[in-house]
Amino acid sequence: MFEQTRIALVGATGLIGRTIIQQTIGREDLRLVAIGRREVKLPPGAKMELFVADPAQWCDVLEAVRPAAVINALGTTWRKSGRDEGAFRAVDQDLVLSVARAAHELGVQRFLSISSLGADLATKNFYLRVKGEVERDLMKVGFQRLDILRPGLLLGLRQGDLRFAESMGIAAAPLMNLFLHGKYRHYRAISARTVADAALALAMRKAGGKFAHDYDAILRAAHSLPQIAGRLADAA
């Protein structure tokens, strides 16, 4: 037997969060703990803990859990926020940074956050500007290791209705990916499963530093997950 890596997941109800839960089934090298505001229907075979609490109590949950790493998959959409800038920031910025700072104060050394392709402090796009601001502020928290994932259009089974443009983009993504090469590769759509595997692999890495991962780096990290598990097993 080998020591498990305890990972806390915040944002378990979204596409990435639900996929991360799915991808931990059958793994013995990590133990996932999800923290959320409401119940999540766990898939068959999932062996994990789920804490449901008001966000004001999430710090207490983190203190009780004492994870080695935290994965942030929190996020809303412009439409779900009622197209209200304050409501959007409350989730995608304020809550994310609150979780990060609480985790750091409790001694968590590794933090991974799902951001977005195009995140930029200087852009006029509100959504991407907020993502850029969050990335900047996460860099200042002081984690030993910080990983920021910047996926493009996510491919996977979503819950709820999709906007027409989003549905068309997802349908056309496999064909469009064939034409995106060189400096345009990072615009490729990517599967939620790949992003989830990358998040888990990176959350298990102990080397320090601050890293931002676009399309190709996410692929490399995802492909490293089985090797990490294998090395841990061989070392036991």
N, C-alpha and C positions, 0 to 999 in steps of 0.2 A: 504494500500500500504506500501511497505518497500523499503528501499534504495537499489538501484542496485549496484553491484560491477562492476566497469568498468575495463575490462581486455584488454590489447593490445596483439595481436598475430603477431609475425613476423615469416615468413615461412609458408604462407597460401596455397602455391601451392602444397606442398608435401602431402603424404598420411596422416600423422598425422594432418597437418594444415587443410586440407580439411575435415577431420573427426571431428575436433574440431568445425569447422563452422557448420557442420551438427548437431552436438549434442547440439548446443545452440538454435536450432529452438524450439520455444514455451516456452522457459524459461523466467521468469520475474525477476529472482533473480540476473541476470548478464547481462551486456551489452558488447558485443564483438566489438573491433575495430581492423581490420586487416591492416597491413602495409606491402607493398610489392613493388617489382620493376616492376611488370606487373599486368594487370587486372586478376581477378579471377572470373570465372563464379559462381555466388552464387546460391545455391539450392533454389527451391521454398519455400517460407515461412521464409527465413532468414531475420531477422531485425537487421542490423548491419551497421557499417560504414567501408568503404574501402578506404584507402589512397594509391595512387600509386605515388612513388617518387624515385629518385635516393638515394641509401643508404647514400650518403653524407648529405641528407636532412632529414634523419629519426629522428635525434635528434630534429629538428624543429617540426616534426609531433608529437613526444612524448610530447614535451613541450605544444603543442596546445591541445592534448588529455588529458594529466594528468591522466593516468590510475592508479588504485590502485595496479595493478600487471601486470607483463609482462610474457607471455609464449613464449619461444624461441623454435620454431620447424624448425629453419634453418638447412640446411644440403644438401650436394651434395653426389655423389658417386665417387669412385675411377675412374670408367669408364667415367662418365660425366665430370670429371675434366680433361679428356685427359691423365689420369695417370701421371699428373704433380703435384708434391708435393706442389709447390707454389700456384697453382690454387686451390688445395684442401684446403690448410690452409687459403686462402683468404676468403673462405666462412665459413668453419666449425670452424675456430679459430678466425681469425682477425675480421670478421664481427660480430660474436657472442659476442666477448668481447667488441667490440666497442658499440654495442647496450646495453650491460649490464652496462658498465661504464656511458654511457649517461643517462640511466634510473636512475641510482643511484644518479648522480649529480642533476637530476631534482626532487629528493625526493621520487622516487618509492621505496617502502619498501619491496615488495615481488617480487621475480624472480624465474621462473621455467624454467628448460632447459631439453630438450630431449637429452640424451646421448646414450650410447649403452652398452649392456651386454659385459663385458670383458674389458671395458675401464681401461687402466693401464699405468702409466708413464714408467714402466720398460719393457713392452712388446716389442718384435721385430716387431710386426705387426704395420705398419705405421698408418693405420686407427685408431686402438684402442689406440695407443700411443698419437695421436693428441687428441682424446676424453679425455684421462686421463689428458693431459696438460690443456685442457679447463676447466675440472672440478676443477683442482687445482687452476687455476687463478680466476675462478668464486668465489671460497671460499674466496679469498682475496679482493673482491670488496667492501664488507661491507654491504650487504643487511641485513635487520632485519630478513627476512626469505628467505632461499634459498632451493629449492627442485630440486633434480637431478633425473630424471627417467632413468633407465637402462633396457629398454626392450630388449628381444631377437628378434628372427625372427618375423616380423610384418605380421599379416594376414589381408588382406583387398584388395579392388579393386584398383589396381595401374593403373596409366596412363603411356602408353609407353610399349615397349617390355621388357620382363624379360629375364635375362640370364637363360640358361638351368638349371644350378645347383640350382639357386634360385627358379625356377619354380618347380623343383623336391622336394626341401625342403619344399615349401609351401604345395604341394600336400601330402607329407608324414607327415606333422606336427601333424595332429590330432592323428595319430597312434603312432608316436614317443612320444607325450606328455604322453601317457598312461604308458610308461616305465621309465619316468623321475620322480623319487621320492627322498625324503630326500634331501641330499645336492645337488642333480642334478635338483631339481625342478626349480631353477632359469634359467635353460637352455630351459625351455619350450617356444614354440612359443606363441604369445599373440595377440589378435585382436587389430587392430588400434582403434576400438571403445572403448575398455577397457582402453587403454592408454589415449585416449582423455578425457574420463570421469574422470580418475584419475587426469589429468592435470588441469581440470576445478575445481575439488573438492579441490585440494591442493592450487590452486591460490586464493581460497576464504578463506583460513584459515589465521587467524591473529596471531596465536601464533608464537613467534620467534624461530629461530634455523636454523641449517643447516642439511639437511636430504638427504640421498641417498636411492632410492627405487628400489629394484629388483622385481622379478615376484610377490611374495606373497604380498609385500607391495603395489605394483601397483594395484593388485586386491582389497585389502582392501580399498584403497583410492577411487577407482572407485565405489565400493559398497556404499561408504559414500555420494556420490553426491546427491541422492534423499533425504537422511536424512538432509543434510545441507539445502537444499531448503525448506524442510518441516518445520524445526525449524525457519527459517527466516520468513516464512509465518505465523506460529503460534505466533511469537513474535510481529507481526505488529498490 
